[in-house]
Amino acid sequence: MHLSGTSLRCFLEVAHTGSISQASARLHVAASAISRRIARLEHDIGVPLFERQPRGMVLSEAGELLAAYARRSRLESEQIVADLRGLGGPYRSTIRLAGSEGFGRDVLPEAVVTFRESHPGVRFRLRVTSPSGATQEVRDGAADLALTYSLGPEEGIRVEYAQTHPIHALMPAGHPLAEREAIALADLLPYPLALMEQGTTVRQLFDICVAAEGLEFEPAFISNYSGALDGFVRKNGGVTLAGYLTYRGRLDADGLAAVPLVNPELSRRSVQIQSMARRTLPAAVSAFRDHLIRRLETA
């Protein structure tokens, strides 16, 4: 059985959008042609690749396997073409990164700058998104590497590096708790608290922790943008929760202090460098991964 590039491209677009009509609009291919290609693939393979549900086309178990193969195949094809054109040598290529917001502000730009000091021919593209969004960028093949927070294993992802980073309370340097070596969430009850919206790893662990300990917080400020939480704290509005790694270089300049939280649930999160499972990374990507690991380990 031969899997044509056109059929795989149609298949991946339907997998990505969950809709034949949306795939048709994005690929500028008739919906009937895409439907026939999907049906032909399913007939040749002998198993359904999608579950037809009211909310759209959802990959079956076999479809997930084929999608993972097709994404790796597409990336490898792109790399071979770049190599043949002389643009994909070890240090003349473009590395596509994804990162959650905290890492997109300082950690990744700093790593890019220091890497390019030795390898100026390497170019970078960075997409800043949610932690789960960064992981999905890698899973879909849109990014070579993701630097993000994770609470556990992710399907279709290889963890290139992982390090536990407990959550800290971020506050103005003059705050009454700023000189403490460590605090518990209960210590924050008397003070205004700023939190990310639900769905982020910090918020998930916070909600688990307060439920387990029977605490009741009424956040003074909630946002989907960590920069807004920073501003709230810098203006002496109160306290927020964050990973120390994403703020370590700006604490003094911003007049802030980061105090570790001792609640065990808040230590479940790890910083991960992620790549697509079973993919062979190009030389430049591997070199940057190693460079980023060294910077994280010395943080």
LOLO-822564 format. One record per residue: residue number from 0; x, y, z of N, C-alpha, C, O in turn; residue in three letters. Coordinates in steps of 0.2 Angstrom, whole numbers, always signed. Layout:
# LOLO-822564
 num    nX    nY    nZ   caX   caY   caZ    cX    cY    cZ    oX    oY    oZ residu
 NUM     X     Y     Z     X     Y     Z     X     Y     Z     X     Y     Z    Ala
...
***
This chain:
# LOLO-822564
 num    nX    nY    nZ   caX   caY   caZ    cX    cY    cZ    oX    oY    oZ residu
   0    +4    -6    +0    +0    +0    +0    +4    +6    +0    +9    +7    +4    Met
   1    +3   +11    -4    +7   +17    -5    +3   +23    -2    -3   +24    -3    His
   2    +6   +27    +3    +2   +32    +6    +5   +39    +2   +11   +41    +3    Leu
   3    +1   +41    -2    +3   +47    -6    +3   +54    -1    +0   +54    +4    Ser
   4    +8   +58    -4    +8   +64    +0    +2   +68    +0    +1   +71    +5    Gly
   5    -2   +68    -5    -8   +72    -5   -13   +69    -1   -17   +73    +3    Thr
   6   -14   +63    -1   -18   +60    +4   -17   +61   +11   -21   +62   +15    Ser
   7   -10   +61   +13    -8   +62   +20    -9   +69   +22   -11   +71   +27    Leu
   8    -8   +74   +17    -9   +81   +18   -17   +82   +20   -18   +86   +24    Arg
   9   -21   +79   +16   -28   +80   +17   -30   +77   +24   -34   +80   +28    Cys
  10   -27   +71   +25   -29   +67   +31   -27   +72   +37   -30   +72   +42    Phe
  11   -21   +74   +37   -18   +79   +43   -22   +85   +44   -23   +87   +49    Leu
  12   -25   +88   +38   -28   +94   +39   -35   +93   +42   -38   +96   +46    Glu
  13   -38   +87   +40   -45   +85   +43   -43   +83   +51   -48   +85   +55    Val
  14   -38   +80   +52   -36   +78   +59   -35   +85   +63   -37   +85   +69    Ala
  15   -32   +90   +60   -31   +96   +64   -37  +100   +65   -38  +103   +70    His
  16   -41  +101   +60   -47  +105   +60   -53  +101   +63   -58  +104   +65    Thr
  17   -53   +95   +62   -59   +91   +64   -65   +92   +59   -71   +90   +61    Gly
  18   -64   +94   +53   -69   +95   +49   -67   +95   +42   -62   +98   +40    Ser
  19   -70   +91   +37   -69   +91   +30   -70   +97   +27   -66   +99   +23    Ile
  20   -75  +101   +29   -76  +107   +26   -71  +113   +27   -69  +116   +23    Ser
  21   -69  +113   +34   -63  +117   +35   -57  +115   +32   -53  +120   +30    Gln
  22   -55  +109   +32   -49  +107   +28   -50  +109   +21   -45  +111   +18    Ala
  23   -56  +108   +18   -56  +110   +11   -55  +118   +10   -51  +119    +5    Ser
  24   -57  +122   +15   -56  +129   +14   -48  +131   +15   -46  +135   +11    Ala
  25   -45  +127   +19   -38  +128   +21   -33  +126   +15   -28  +129   +14    Arg
  26   -35  +120   +12   -31  +117    +7   -33  +119    +0   -29  +118    -5    Leu
  27   -39  +123    -1   -42  +125    -7   -43  +118   -12   -41  +118   -18    His
  28   -45  +113    -9   -47  +107   -12   -54  +105   -11   -57  +107    -5    Val
  29   -58  +103   -16   -65  +102   -15   -66   +97    -9   -62   +92    -8    Ala
  30   -71   +98    -5   -73   +94    +1   -74   +87    -2   -72   +82    +2    Ala
  31   -77   +86    -8   -79   +79   -10   -72   +75   -12   -72   +69   -10    Ser
  32   -67   +79   -14   -61   +76   -16   -57   +73    -9   -54   +68    -9    Ala
  33   -58   +78    -4   -55   +76    +2   -58   +70    +5   -55   +65    +8    Ile
  34   -65   +70    +5   -69   +65    +8   -67   +58    +4   -66   +53    +8    Ser
  35   -66   +58    -2   -64   +52    -6   -57   +50    -4   -56   +44    -3    Arg
  36   -53   +54    -3   -46   +52    -1   -46   +49    +6   -42   +44    +7    Arg
  37   -50   +52   +11   -50   +49   +17   -53   +42   +17   -51   +37   +20    Ile
  38   -59   +41   +13   -62   +35   +12   -57   +30    +9   -57   +24   +11    Ala
  39   -53   +32    +4   -49   +27    +1   -43   +25    +6   -41   +19    +6    Arg
  40   -41   +30   +10   -36   +28   +15   -38   +23   +20   -35   +18   +21    Leu
  41   -45   +24   +22   -48   +19   +27   -49   +12   +23   -48    +7   +27    Glu
  42   -51   +12   +17   -52    +6   +13   -45    +2   +13   -45    -4   +14    His
  43   -40    +6   +11   -33    +3   +10   -30    +0   +16   -28    -5   +16    Asp
  44   -31    +4   +21   -28    +2   +28   -33    -4   +31   -30    -8   +35    Ile
  45   -39    -3   +30   -44    -8   +33   -47    -7   +40   -50   -11   +43    Gly
  46   -45    +0   +42   -48    +2   +48   -50    +9   +48   -48   +13   +44    Val
  47   -55   +11   +52   -57   +18   +52   -52   +22   +55   -49   +21   +60    Pro
  48   -51   +28   +52   -46   +33   +54   -49   +38   +58   -46   +42   +62    Leu
  49   -56   +39   +57   -59   +44   +61   -66   +41   +64   -69   +37   +62    Phe
  50   -68   +44   +70   -75   +43   +72   -79   +49   +70   -77   +55   +72    Glu
  51   -84   +48   +67   -89   +53   +65   -93   +55   +70   -98   +51   +72    Arg
  52   -92   +61   +74   -96   +63   +79  -100   +70   +78   -98   +73   +73    Gln
  53  -105   +71   +82  -109   +77   +80  -104   +84   +80  -105   +88   +77    Pro
  54   -99   +84   +85   -95   +89   +85   -89   +89   +80   -85   +94   +79    Arg
  55   -89   +84   +76   -84   +84   +70   -80   +77   +70   -82   +72   +73    Gly
  56   -75   +77   +66   -71   +71   +64   -66   +71   +70   -62   +75   +71    Met
  57   -66   +65   +73   -61   +64   +79   -57   +58   +77   -60   +53   +75    Val
  58   -50   +58   +78   -46   +53   +76   -47   +47   +80   -48   +47   +86    Leu
  59   -47   +41   +77   -48   +35   +80   -41   +33   +83   -36   +36   +82    Ser
  60   -40   +27   +86   -34   +25   +89   -29   +24   +83   -23   +26   +83    Glu
  61   -31   +21   +77   -27   +20   +71   -26   +27   +68   -20   +28   +66    Ala
  62   -30   +31   +68   -29   +38   +65   -24   +42   +69   -20   +45   +66    Gly
  63   -24   +41   +76   -18   +44   +80   -12   +41   +78    -7   +45   +77    Glu
  64   -11   +35   +77    -5   +32   +75    -3   +34   +68    +3   +36   +67    Leu
  65    -7   +35   +63    -6   +37   +56    -4   +45   +57    +1   +47   +53    Leu
  66    -7   +48   +61    -6   +56   +61    +1   +57   +64    +5   +61   +61    Ala
  67    +3   +53   +69   +10   +54   +72   +15   +52   +66   +20   +55   +66    Ala
  68   +14   +47   +62   +19   +45   +57   +19   +50   +52   +24   +52   +49    Tyr
  69   +13   +53   +50   +13   +58   +44   +16   +64   +46   +20   +67   +42    Ala
  70   +16   +66   +53   +19   +72   +55   +27   +71   +55   +30   +76   +53    Arg
  71   +29   +66   +57   +36   +64   +57   +39   +64   +50   +44   +67   +48    Arg
  72   +35   +61   +46   +37   +60   +39   +37   +67   +35   +42   +68   +31    Ser
  73   +32   +71   +37   +33   +78   +34   +39   +82   +36   +42   +85   +32    Arg
  74   +40   +82   +43   +46   +85   +45   +53   +83   +42   +57   +87   +40    Leu
  75   +53   +76   +41   +59   +73   +39   +60   +75   +31   +65   +76   +29    Glu
  76   +54   +75   +28   +54   +77   +21   +57   +85   +20   +61   +86   +16    Ser
  77   +54   +89   +24   +56   +96   +24   +64   +97   +26   +67  +101   +23    Glu
  78   +66   +93   +30   +73   +93   +32   +78   +91   +26   +83   +94   +25    Gln
  79   +76   +85   +23   +80   +83   +17   +80   +88   +12   +85   +89    +9    Ile
  80   +74   +91   +10   +74   +96    +5   +79  +102    +7   +83  +105    +3    Val
  81   +79  +104   +13   +83  +110   +16   +90  +108   +15   +95  +112   +13    Ala
  82   +92  +101   +17   +99   +99   +16  +101   +99    +9  +107  +101    +8    Asp
  83   +97   +97    +5   +99   +97    -3  +100  +104    -5  +104  +104   -10    Leu
  84   +96  +108    -3   +97  +115    -5  +103  +119    -2  +105  +124    -3    Arg
  85  +106  +115    +3  +112  +118    +6  +110  +123   +12  +114  +127   +14    Gly
  86  +104  +123   +14  +101  +128   +19  +101  +124   +26   +99  +127   +31    Leu
  87  +101  +118   +26  +100  +114   +32  +106  +111   +35  +106  +106   +39    Gly
  88  +112  +114   +34  +118  +112   +37  +117  +113   +45  +112  +116   +47    Gly
  89  +121  +110   +49  +121  +110   +56  +119  +117   +59  +116  +118   +64    Pro
  90  +122  +122   +56  +121  +129   +59  +119  +134   +54  +120  +140   +54    Tyr
  91  +115  +132   +49  +112  +137   +44  +105  +134   +43  +103  +130   +38    Arg
  92  +100  +135   +48   +93  +133   +48   +89  +137   +52   +91  +141   +56    Ser
  93   +82  +136   +52   +78  +139   +56   +75  +134   +61   +73  +129   +60    Thr
  94   +75  +136   +68   +73  +132   +73   +66  +135   +75   +66  +141   +77    Ile
  95   +61  +131   +76   +54  +133   +78   +53  +131   +85   +54  +125   +87    Arg
  96   +52  +136   +89   +51  +135   +96   +44  +137   +98   +41  +141   +95    Leu
  97   +42  +134  +103   +35  +135  +107   +37  +136  +114   +41  +132  +117    Ala
  98   +33  +140  +117   +34  +141  +124   +28  +144  +128   +25  +148  +125    Gly
  99   +27  +142  +134   +22  +146  +138   +25  +153  +140   +31  +155  +139    Ser
 100   +20  +157  +142   +21  +164  +142   +27  +166  +146   +31  +171  +144    Glu
 101   +28  +163  +152   +34  +165  +156   +40  +164  +153   +45  +168  +154    Gly
 102   +41  +158  +149   +47  +157  +146   +48  +161  +140   +54  +162  +138    Phe
 103   +43  +163  +137   +44  +168  +131   +46  +175  +132   +48  +178  +128    Gly
 104   +46  +177  +138   +47  +184  +140   +55  +184  +141   +58  +189  +138    Arg
 105   +58  +180  +144   +65  +180  +145   +70  +174  +144   +75  +175  +140    Asp
 106   +67  +168  +146   +72  +162  +146   +73  +160  +139   +79  +159  +137    Val
 107   +68  +160  +135   +70  +158  +128   +73  +163  +124   +78  +162  +120    Leu
 108   +71  +170  +124   +75  +175  +121   +83  +175  +123   +87  +176  +119    Pro
 109   +84  +174  +129   +91  +174  +132   +95  +168  +129  +100  +169  +127    Glu
 110   +92  +162  +129   +95  +156  +126   +96  +157  +118  +101  +155  +116    Ala
 111   +92  +160  +115   +93  +161  +108   +99  +166  +107  +103  +165  +102    Val
 112   +99  +172  +110  +104  +176  +109  +111  +173  +111  +116  +174  +107    Val
 113  +112  +170  +116  +118  +167  +118  +120  +161  +113  +126  +160  +112    Thr
 114  +115  +157  +111  +116  +152  +106  +119  +155   +99  +124  +153   +96    Phe
 115  +116  +161   +97  +118  +164   +91  +125  +167   +91  +128  +169   +86    Arg
 116  +127  +168   +97  +134  +171   +98  +139  +166   +95  +144  +168   +92    Glu
 117  +138  +160   +95  +142  +155   +92  +140  +152   +86  +144  +150   +82    Ser
 118  +133  +153   +84  +130  +150   +78  +126  +156   +75  +120  +155   +75    His
 119  +129  +161   +72  +125  +166   +70  +120  +165   +64  +116  +168   +62    Pro
 120  +122  +159   +60  +118  +157   +54  +111  +154   +56  +107  +153   +52    Gly
 121  +110  +152   +62  +104  +149   +64   +99  +155   +66  +100  +159   +69    Val
 122   +93  +154   +63   +87  +158   +64   +82  +155   +68   +82  +148   +69    Arg
 123   +78  +159   +71   +73  +156   +76   +66  +159   +75   +65  +165   +73    Phe
 124   +61  +155   +76   +54  +157   +76   +51  +155   +83   +52  +149   +85    Arg
 125   +48  +159   +87   +45  +157   +93   +37  +159   +93   +35  +164   +92    Leu
 126   +34  +154   +95   +26  +155   +96   +25  +154  +104   +27  +149  +107    Arg
 127   +22  +160  +107   +21  +160  +114   +13  +158  +115    +9  +161  +111    Val
 128   +12  +153  +119    +5  +151  +120    +4  +148  +127    +9  +149  +131    Thr
 129    -1  +144  +128    -2  +141  +134    +2  +135  +135    +5  +133  +130    Ser
 130    +3  +132  +141    +8  +126  +142    +5  +120  +138    +9  +117  +134    Pro
 131    -1  +119  +138    -4  +114  +133    -3  +115  +126    -3  +111  +122    Ser
 132    -4  +122  +124    -4  +124  +118    +4  +123  +115    +4  +121  +109    Gly
 133    +9  +124  +119   +16  +123  +117   +17  +116  +116   +20  +114  +111    Ala
 134   +14  +112  +120   +15  +104  +119   +11  +102  +112   +14   +98  +109    Thr
 135    +6  +105  +111    +2  +103  +105    +6  +106   +99    +5  +102   +93    Gln
 136    +9  +111   +99   +13  +114   +93   +18  +108   +91   +20  +107   +85    Glu
 137   +22  +105   +96   +27  +100   +95   +23   +94   +92   +25   +91   +88    Val
 138   +18   +92   +95   +14   +86   +93   +12   +87   +86   +12   +82   +82    Arg
 139   +10   +93   +84    +7   +94   +77   +13   +95   +72   +12   +95   +66    Asp
 140   +19   +95   +75   +25   +97   +70   +26  +104   +68   +30  +105   +64    Gly
 141   +22  +108   +72   +23  +116   +70   +29  +119   +74   +31  +124   +72    Ala
 142   +31  +115   +79   +37  +117   +83   +42  +111   +83   +40  +106   +84    Ala
 143   +49  +113   +83   +54  +108   +84   +54  +106   +92   +55  +100   +94    Asp
 144   +54  +111   +96   +55  +111  +103   +50  +115  +107   +48  +120  +104    Leu
 145   +48  +113  +112   +44  +117  +117   +47  +117  +124   +50  +112  +126    Ala
 146   +47  +123  +127   +49  +124  +134   +43  +126  +137   +40  +131  +136    Leu
 147   +40  +122  +142   +34  +123  +145   +34  +119  +152   +38  +115  +153    Thr
 148   +28  +121  +155   +27  +117  +162   +22  +111  +160   +18  +112  +156    Tyr
 149   +23  +106  +164   +19  +100  +163   +18   +97  +170   +22   +97  +174    Ser
 150   +12   +94  +170   +10   +90  +176   +11   +82  +175   +10   +79  +180    Leu
 151   +13   +80  +169   +14   +73  +168   +15   +71  +161   +16   +76  +157    Gly
 152   +16   +65  +160   +17   +62  +153   +12   +65  +148    +6   +66  +149    Pro
 153   +14   +66  +142   +10   +68  +136   +11   +63  +130   +16   +62  +128    Glu
 154    +5   +61  +128    +5   +57  +122    +8   +60  +116    +7   +66  +114    Glu
 155   +13   +56  +112   +16   +59  +106   +22   +63  +108   +24   +67  +103    Gly
 156   +24   +64  +114   +29   +69  +116   +35   +65  +119   +34   +60  +123    Ile
 157   +41   +67  +117   +47   +64  +120   +50   +70  +124   +50   +76  +122    Arg
 158   +51   +68  +131   +54   +73  +135   +61   +73  +135   +64   +68  +137    Val
 159   +64   +79  +132   +71   +79  +131   +75   +81  +138   +80   +80  +139    Glu
 160   +71   +84  +142   +74   +87  +149   +68   +88  +153   +63   +91  +151    Tyr
 161   +69   +87  +160   +63   +89  +164   +67   +90  +171   +72   +87  +173    Ala
 162   +64   +95  +174   +67   +98  +181   +61  +100  +185   +57  +104  +182    Gln
 163   +60   +98  +191   +55  +100  +195   +56  +107  +197   +62  +109  +200    Thr
 164   +51  +112  +197   +52  +119  +199   +46  +120  +203   +40  +122  +200    His
 165   +46  +120  +210   +40  +122  +214   +38  +129  +213   +42  +133  +210    Pro
 166   +32  +130  +214   +28  +137  +213   +30  +141  +219   +31  +139  +225    Ile
 167   +32  +147  +217   +33  +152  +222   +28  +158  +223   +24  +158  +218    His
 168   +28  +161  +228   +23  +167  +229   +27  +173  +227   +33  +174  +230    Ala
 169   +25  +177  +222   +28  +183  +220   +25  +189  +223   +19  +190  +223    Leu
 170   +29  +193  +226   +26  +199  +230   +31  +205  +229   +37  +204  +228    Met
 171   +29  +211  +231   +34  +217  +231   +39  +215  +237   +38  +212  +242    Pro
 172   +45  +218  +236   +51  +216  +240   +49  +219  +247   +52  +216  +252    Ala
 173   +45  +224  +248   +43  +226  +255   +38  +223  +258   +35  +225  +263    Gly
 174   +35  +218  +255   +29  +214  +258   +31  +211  +264   +36  +209  +265    His
 175   +26  +211  +269   +27  +207  +276   +30  +200  +275   +33  +198  +280    Pro
 176   +28  +197  +270   +31  +190  +269   +37  +189  +266   +40  +183  +265    Leu
 177   +40  +194  +263   +45  +194  +258   +52  +191  +261   +56  +188  +258    Ala
 178   +53  +192  +268   +59  +190  +271   +58  +183  +273   +63  +180  +276    Glu
 179   +53  +180  +273   +52  +173  +275   +56  +168  +270   +56  +169  +264    Arg
 180   +58  +163  +273   +62  +158  +269   +57  +153  +265   +58  +151  +260    Glu
 181   +51  +152  +268   +46  +148  +265   +39  +150  +268   +39  +152  +274    Ala
 182   +34  +149  +264   +27  +150  +267   +22  +145  +264   +24  +141  +260    Ile
 183   +16  +145  +267   +11  +140  +265    +6  +145  +262    +5  +151  +263    Ala
 184    +1  +141  +258    -4  +145  +255    -8  +149  +260   -11  +154  +259    Leu
 185    -9  +145  +266   -14  +148  +271   -11  +155  +273   -15  +159  +276    Ala
 186    -4  +156  +273    -1  +162  +275    -3  +168  +270    -3  +174  +272    Asp
 187    -6  +167  +264    -8  +172  +259   -15  +174  +260   -17  +179  +257    Leu
 188   -19  +171  +265   -26  +172  +265   -27  +180  +267   -32  +182  +265    Leu
 189   -23  +183  +271   -25  +190  +273   -23  +195  +267   -25  +201  +268    Pro
 190   -20  +193  +262   -18  +197  +257   -21  +197  +250   -23  +191  +248    Tyr
 191   -22  +202  +246   -25  +202  +240   -21  +197  +235   -15  +197  +235    Pro
 192   -24  +192  +232   -21  +187  +228   -23  +188  +220   -29  +189  +219    Leu
 193   -18  +188  +216   -19  +188  +209   -18  +181  +206   -13  +178  +207    Ala
 194   -22  +179  +202   -22  +172  +199   -23  +172  +191   -27  +176  +189    Leu
 195   -20  +167  +188   -21  +166  +181   -28  +162  +181   -31  +160  +186    Met
 196   -31  +163  +175   -38  +159  +174   -37  +152  +174   -31  +149  +174    Glu
 197   -42  +148  +175   -42  +141  +176   -40  +138  +169   -41  +141  +164    Gln
 198   -36  +132  +170   -33  +129  +164   -26  +129  +164   -23  +125  +161    Gly
 199   -23  +134  +167   -15  +134  +167   -13  +129  +173   -17  +127  +177    Thr
 200    -7  +127  +172    -4  +122  +177    -4  +125  +184    -5  +122  +189    Thr
 201    -2  +132  +185    -2  +135  +192    -9  +135  +195   -10  +133  +200    Val
 202   -14  +137  +191   -21  +137  +193   -23  +130  +195   -27  +129  +200    Arg
 203   -22  +125  +191   -24  +118  +192   -21  +116  +199   -25  +113  +203    Gln
 204   -15  +117  +200   -12  +115  +206   -15  +119  +212   -16  +116  +218    Leu
 205   -16  +125  +211   -18  +129  +217   -25  +127  +219   -27  +126  +224    Phe
 206   -30  +126  +214   -36  +123  +215   -36  +117  +219   -40  +116  +223    Asp
 207   -32  +112  +217   -31  +106  +220   -29  +107  +227   -32  +103  +232    Ile
 208   -25  +111  +228   -22  +112  +235   -27  +115  +240   -28  +113  +245    Cys
 209   -30  +120  +237   -35  +124  +242   -41  +119  +244   -43  +119  +249    Val
 210   -43  +115  +239   -48  +110  +240   -46  +105  +245   -50  +103  +250    Ala
 211   -40  +102  +244   -38   +97  +249   -37  +100  +256   -38   +96  +261    Ala
 212   -35  +106  +257   -34  +109  +263   -39  +113  +266   -39  +116  +272    Glu
 213   -45  +113  +262   -51  +117  +265   -50  +124  +265   -53  +127  +269    Gly
 214   -46  +127  +261   -45  +134  +261   -50  +138  +257   -52  +135  +252    Leu
 215   -51  +144  +258   -56  +148  +254   -53  +155  +252   -52  +159  +256    Glu
 216   -51  +155  +246   -48  +162  +243   -53  +165  +239   -57  +162  +235    Phe
 217   -53  +172  +239   -57  +176  +234   -52  +180  +231   -51  +186  +233    Glu
 218   -50  +178  +225   -44  +182  +222   -47  +189  +220   -52  +190  +218    Pro
 219   -42  +194  +221   -44  +201  +220   -43  +202  +212   -46  +207  +210    Ala
 220   -39  +198  +209   -38  +199  +202   -37  +193  +198   -32  +189  +200    Phe
 221   -40  +192  +193   -39  +186  +188   -38  +188  +181   -42  +193  +179    Ile
 222   -33  +185  +178   -32  +187  +171   -29  +181  +167   -27  +176  +170    Ser
 223   -30  +181  +161   -27  +176  +156   -20  +178  +154   -17  +174  +150    Asn
 224   -17  +183  +156   -11  +186  +154    -6  +187  +160    -8  +191  +165    Tyr
 225    -1  +183  +160    +4  +184  +166    +7  +191  +167    +8  +193  +173    Ser
 226    +7  +194  +162   +10  +201  +162    +6  +206  +166    +8  +210  +170    Gly
 227    -1  +205  +166    -6  +209  +170    -5  +207  +177    -5  +211  +182    Ala
 228    -4  +201  +179    -2  +199  +186    +4  +202  +188    +4  +204  +194    Leu
 229    +9  +202  +184   +15  +205  +186   +14  +213  +188   +16  +215  +193    Asp
 230   +10  +216  +183    +9  +223  +185    +5  +224  +191    +6  +229  +195    Gly
 231    +0  +220  +192    -4  +220  +199    +1  +220  +205    +0  +224  +209    Phe
 232    +6  +215  +204   +11  +214  +210   +15  +220  +210   +17  +223  +216    Val
 233   +18  +222  +205   +23  +228  +205   +20  +234  +207   +23  +239  +210    Arg
 234   +13  +235  +206   +10  +241  +209    +7  +241  +216    +3  +245  +218    Lys
 235   +10  +235  +219    +9  +234  +226    +1  +232  +227    -2  +234  +232    Asn
 236    -2  +229  +222    -8  +227  +223    -9  +220  +227   -15  +219  +230    Gly
 237    -4  +216  +228    -4  +210  +232    +1  +205  +229    +6  +207  +228    Gly
 238    -1  +199  +229    +3  +193  +228    +0  +189  +222    -6  +188  +221    Val
 239    +5  +186  +219    +3  +181  +214    +7  +175  +214   +12  +174  +218    Thr
 240    +6  +169  +210    +9  +163  +211   +13  +162  +204   +10  +163  +199    Leu
 241   +19  +160  +204   +23  +159  +198   +29  +154  +199   +30  +153  +205    Ala
 242   +32  +152  +193   +38  +148  +194   +44  +153  +194   +44  +158  +191    Gly
 243   +48  +151  +199   +54  +155  +200   +58  +156  +194   +61  +162  +193    Tyr
 244   +59  +151  +190   +63  +151  +184   +61  +157  +179   +66  +160  +176    Leu
 245   +55  +158  +179   +53  +163  +174   +53  +170  +176   +52  +175  +172    Thr
 246   +55  +171  +183   +56  +178  +185   +63  +179  +188   +64  +185  +190    Tyr
 247   +67  +174  +189   +73  +175  +193   +78  +181  +190   +81  +184  +194    Arg
 248   +78  +182  +184   +82  +188  +181   +79  +195  +182   +83  +200  +181    Gly
 249   +73  +195  +184   +70  +202  +185   +68  +204  +192   +65  +209  +192    Arg
 250   +69  +200  +197   +66  +201  +203   +69  +208  +206   +65  +212  +208    Leu
 251   +76  +209  +206   +79  +215  +208   +76  +221  +204   +75  +226  +207    Asp
 252   +77  +220  +198   +75  +226  +194   +68  +228  +195   +66  +234  +194    Ala
 253   +63  +223  +196   +56  +225  +197   +54  +226  +204   +48  +227  +205    Asp
 254   +59  +226  +208   +58  +227  +215   +53  +221  +218   +49  +223  +222    Gly
 255   +54  +215  +216   +50  +209  +218   +54  +204  +222   +60  +204  +222    Leu
 256   +50  +200  +226   +53  +195  +230   +49  +188  +228   +43  +189  +227    Ala
 257   +52  +183  +228   +49  +176  +226   +51  +172  +232   +56  +170  +234    Ala
 258   +45  +169  +236   +46  +165  +242   +43  +158  +240   +37  +158  +238    Val
 259   +47  +153  +242   +44  +146  +240   +38  +145  +244   +37  +147  +250    Pro
 260   +34  +141  +241   +28  +138  +245   +29  +131  +247   +31  +127  +243    Leu
 261   +27  +129  +253   +29  +123  +255   +23  +117  +254   +24  +111  +255    Val
 262   +17  +119  +252   +12  +114  +251   +14  +109  +246   +16  +111  +240    Asn
 263   +14  +103  +247   +17   +97  +243   +14   +97  +236   +17   +96  +231    Pro
 264    +7   +99  +235    +4   +98  +229    +7  +103  +224    +7  +102  +218    Glu
 265   +10  +109  +226   +13  +114  +222   +19  +112  +219   +23  +116  +216    Leu
 266   +22  +106  +221   +28  +104  +219   +28   +98  +213   +33   +95  +211    Ser
 267   +22   +97  +211   +21   +92  +206   +22   +94  +199   +23   +90  +194    Arg
 268   +23  +101  +198   +24  +103  +191   +32  +103  +189   +36  +104  +193    Arg
 269   +33  +101  +183   +40  +101  +181   +41  +106  +174   +36  +106  +171    Ser
 270   +47  +108  +174   +49  +112  +167   +51  +106  +163   +55  +102  +164    Val
 271   +49  +107  +156   +51  +101  +152   +53  +105  +145   +50  +110  +143    Gln
 272   +58  +102  +142   +59  +103  +135   +56   +97  +131   +58   +91  +133    Ile
 273   +52   +98  +127   +48   +93  +123   +50   +93  +116   +51   +98  +113    Gln
 274   +50   +87  +113   +50   +86  +106   +45   +81  +103   +42   +77  +108    Ser
 275   +44   +80   +97   +40   +75   +94   +43   +68   +96   +48   +67   +94    Met
 276   +38   +64   +98   +41   +57  +100   +43   +53   +93   +40   +54   +88    Ala
 277   +49   +50   +94   +52   +46   +89   +54   +50   +83   +56   +47   +78    Arg
 278   +55   +56   +83   +58   +60   +78   +65   +61   +79   +67   +62   +85    Arg
 279   +69   +60   +74   +76   +62   +74   +77   +69   +73   +76   +72   +68    Thr
 280   +80   +73   +78   +81   +80   +78   +86   +82   +73   +92   +79   +73    Leu
 281   +85   +87   +69   +91   +90   +65   +97   +92   +70   +96   +93   +76    Pro
 282  +103   +93   +67  +109   +94   +71  +108  +101   +75  +110  +101   +80    Ala
 283  +105  +106   +71  +105  +113   +74  +100  +112   +80  +101  +116   +85    Ala
 284   +94  +109   +79   +89  +108   +85   +92  +104   +91   +91  +106   +97    Val
 285   +96   +99   +89   +99   +95   +95  +104  +100   +99  +105  +100  +105    Ser
 286  +108  +104   +95  +113  +108   +98  +110  +113  +102  +112  +115  +108    Ala
 287  +104  +116  +100  +101  +121  +104   +98  +118  +110   +98  +121  +115    Phe
 288   +95  +112  +109   +92  +109  +115   +97  +108  +120   +96  +109  +126    Arg
 289  +103  +106  +119  +109  +105  +123  +111  +112  +127  +112  +112  +133    Asp
 290  +111  +117  +123  +112  +123  +125  +107  +126  +130  +109  +129  +135    His
 291  +101  +125  +128   +95  +127  +133   +96  +123  +139   +94  +125  +145    Leu
 292   +97  +116  +139   +98  +112  +145  +103  +115  +150  +102  +115  +156    Ile
 293  +109  +117  +147  +114  +119  +151  +112  +126  +154  +114  +127  +160    Arg
 294  +108  +130  +151  +106  +136  +154  +101  +135  +159  +101  +139  +165    Arg
 295   +97  +130  +159   +92  +129  +164   +95  +126  +170   +93  +127  +175    Leu
 296  +100  +122  +169  +103  +118  +175  +107  +123  +179  +109  +122  +185    Glu
 297  +109  +129  +176  +113  +134  +179  +109  +140  +182  +112  +144  +185    Thr
 298  +102  +139  +181   +98  +144  +183   +97  +145  +190   +94  +149  +193    Ala
***
